Amino acid sequence: MTDPRPGGGRPIEDYALISDRHTGALVGTDGSIDWLCRPRFDSPAVLGRLLDPDAGHWSITPAAPYRTERAYAGETFVLRTTFTTGTGTAVLTDALALGPATEAGRIRLAARAPIATIRVIECTAGELDADFAFRPRPEYGLVNPIFTRVPGGVLATGGPARFVLTSPVDLDFSDAGATARLHLKAGEKLHFCVQTADLAQDPPPAWTPEAVAAAMDETLIGWQDWHDAHPDWDGPLAPLVKRSVLVLEALRYQPTGAIVAAPTTSLPEAVGAGRNWDYRYSWVRDASFTVQALAEAGCHGEAVEFFEFMTRAAAHYQPEQPLQIMFGIGGEHDLSERELGHLAGWRGSKPVRVGNAAWLQPQLDVYGELLDAAWHLRGHLQGLDEPARRFLTGIADAAADQWEQPDQGIWESRGEPRHYVYSKLMCWTALDRAVKFADRLDAADRARDWAAERDRVREAIETHGWNPRVGAFCAAFGDDDLDASVLAMPASGFLPGGDERLKSTVDVIDARLRDERGLLRRYETGTDGLDGAEGSFVMCTFWLAQALALTGRPDRAEAAFALAADCANDLGLLSEEVDTATGSMLGNFPQAFSHIGLINAAIAIRDARRAGPGRLPSVP
């Protein structure tokens, strides 16, 4: 098998995610782990070949030409890759160890994860050779560790971490890393493990093969038990929905409940165009969509944890100042952006960025997304404490005070601020939910003022957002261009699903933002302040499917859903965008927003079918 890395980057769709809910790794179809940050999702990469051929990897790859098949073991993130050569077949099983999943009869997935990467290769027929290479490069490839032998394996020391590689075979090592040629016959199995320790810790001892096997079993059981503890989804879309729910759990940082938008940085939205961003953070923007998806999928506890993370991370908020739009997964606020000039970038797409300057942008939509999330969870929040009530009341007051200001919009435009319709819509949503929620917030005295301001926002959207020449609510007040974010209008309850302006908006966006593959772009080229054009945005096509279902067109909704779902790779994982020319994946991967969109579109289609012909599904 030749190396499919034109320009230095394996196709994004070739990768699989494994996760221990502290971090995630990407494993290629060639058996190479090309991305791993330790100990957190947003820590510096220790394996980074995804972004530069010299930034580190751990590969176990057949030495002869081979075919690859792969699948997750049941409803887990334990990956099994089957290699078939001319002489034999081997199965490579990969996981990030979860540790014991049950504590006092309660599933606490990865609460005691051992910070270990485990790999087992077994020859199941004939015999074959495989090339083994462990080349960690901490600090995004800056550090080349020194290798020494230890009982049961090797120790790699360099930079802020040390790595203990458990190996059942003797390894050769040099400045380049630890390598070996493995020869396996039918029935033979080799167990490998890498444990990570910081410099304040003594390096842990190498694991025995029995310990590696036990950790693999714990990980399989942990994921499967978590899945089985939640209600099963029914209907023809069940496999896609179940995998998407699992993806959200895999991207949820165990210590805090934060969900990363993606476990990667700088996978480009367009090759070579500079549209490369760090997505290893948690966006307020995603809050209402995520909570709705998790709650409808029966993951109420997980939805509450995510909501509580968001409110606690933002709890310093002052109503007269814009709410920060994103946070680190530990609740950090300073996400200053910098460039790593020593990395080549995926297929030469520079710059590689860490941090994200969008944290400084004002985006008014976040008020509605937080209060809408609270509204979706109203039956599962056992009681809002006084700080939470004050915070949410302040959010409503901020929406009332700031909605007339221009902002950067949901897509974090780096152009001039505009009066985005979506931002105004979410301010309306914030005030609408605050009015409905006023008693729970101990703010009944504020409800009349909020309702009055809510009505002013509605009048502004209907007067300045609706463009009769275009036949749609456009991207921004007084403009003619379109933005797919307006497709969120049906789900907000701003207008009834049968409203002709709403239906026309959905149809016009469908017609003008579709690419030749039938997928939607986020907006029209040239409106975001950046050079070049990006690919089509997977979430937006799911938004279209949801909007079509909520406006009473379930047949068209299912067709749009199928187009977006077909963008998943063989493991059901979705990227952020799709190259309109080639159909290949673009953007950070796997993308939580895309999987959230899939779940919510599936819910809307299900509800539309249940409502029956001529009737509209209800919205909150």
C-alpha positions, 0 to 999 in steps of 0.5 A: 500500500502506497503512502496516501499523503500527497503534500504531507497529509494523510486524508482526514477521512482515513483517521479514527478517533480513540478517547479516554475523555481526557484527550483524543488520538487519531489513528490512520488506516495504516496503523499510525497514531498521528495525533495525540496531546497529553494529558489534556485535549488542549495540551501540546501534541506529543504525536503530531505527524498530522501536521508535520512529518517530523512531529511524532507518531507511533505506527504498527504497519504491515511490512508488505502491501496490505488491505485495511478494514476497520470498525469500532468494537460494539458501541465503544471507542476501541478501534480494531483495524484488520490488515490482510497481506499476501501471507496473513491477516492481523488485527490491531486493537487500539484504545486510550485506557479508561480505567475502572468505569464503575464507582459505588454502583455508578458509571463514572467513565474515565474518572480514573483513567491511567493516562495510557495508550494501549495497542494489541496486535494479533495474527489471526491467519497465516503469518506476516511482518509488521514495522513498529516505530515509536517516535514521540516529539513533545511540544508540537515536535520541538523535543526529540527525547532520549531513549533508555532501556528499562525492565519490560520496555524503554523510557523516553525522556525529554521536555515536560513529560516522560514516556514508558513504552511497554514492549514484549519484544526487544526494540532498537532505538536511536535519536530517531526513536524506538523501532522493531520488525515484528514477525507474527504467526497465527495465534500470536499476540503482542501487547504494547502500552505507553504511559505518560508521566510528568517530570514531578513523577517517578516513571511508572513501571512497564505493564505486563501483557496481562495488565495491558489485556486487563486495561483493554477489557476495562475500556471495552466494558466501560464504553459499552456500559455507558452506552447501555445505561442510556435509552436506545434510539429507535428508527432507521437513523439509529446507528448514525445517532448512536455513534454521534452521541458516543462522539460527544461523550468521547469529546467531553472532558471528564474532569469538568464536563466541557465538550471540545469542538474538535480534538485537533488544531489547524486542519484547514477549511481550505488547503493553503488558504490560511483558514486554520484554527484551534478547536480544542476549546468549548464554545458557548455557541454550541450550548443550546444545540448540544444540550438539546441533542444530549437531552433528546438522546437520553443523556440528561446528566451529561447535558446538565454537566455541560450546562453547569460547566458553561455557567461556572466558566462564565460566572465572573460575567459583568452584564455591561460587558460582552460575554466571552464566547468560548473557554478552555476545557478547564474553564480558562479564559485567556486563549491567546492565539500564536503560530507554530512556525516550525510546523509544515501544516497539513498538506502545507497549510500554514500557519499552524495555530494554537489558541484562538483569537476569537475569544476576544470577539463580541458575539451576541448570540451567546446569550440566547444559546445559554438561556435556551440551554437552561430552558431545554433542561428545565425539567432536569435542573434540580434547583438553581443556586443563587449565583446561577440565578444571578448569572442567568438574570444578568445574561437576559439583561445583557441581551436586552441592553446589547441587542442593538449593537453590531457583532462578529456573528456566529461564524467569528468573522474577522471582518467588520461587525454587522447587525447579523440576523442570527445574533438578533434572533438569539437575543430574542431567544434569550429574552423569550426564555427569560420571560418563561423562566422568570419565576425559576430565576426569582426575577418575576419583577423583570419579566415585563421589561424583558417581554417589552424588549423581546417585542422590540427585537422581533419588530427589528428582525421582521422589519430589517432582517426580512428582505422582500427582494430576496424573499428571505431573512438575510444574513444581516440587517439591510443586506442581500447576502445569505447566511445558513445560521438563519436556518435556526429560526424554525427551531427557536420558535420565533415564527410558526413552522407554517409561516410563509416567510420562514418557508421561503427563507429555507427555500432560498437558502437551500437554492443559493447556498448549495454547492454542486454536491447538494451540501450547504456553504455557511455563507456567500463567498467574500463576507467573512473578511478572509481570503479565499473560499472554504468548503461546504459546512456539514452542520449547515446541511443538517440545519437545512434538514432540521428546518425542512422538517420543522416547516413541514417538508419531511421528505426533503428533510430526509434527502438533505439529511442523507447528503450530510450523513454520507459525508461521514467516513467508514466509522461514522465520523464527521469533519467540519467541512467538505471539499466541494471539488473532491468530496474529501474532508476538511477542517478539524476532526471529528467535529462535535458541531457536525454530530450535534447537527446530525442528532438534532436533524434526526430528532426533527425528522422523527417528530415530523413523521410522528406528527403526520401529513399536514401537521407540524412538529412542536418546538420548545 
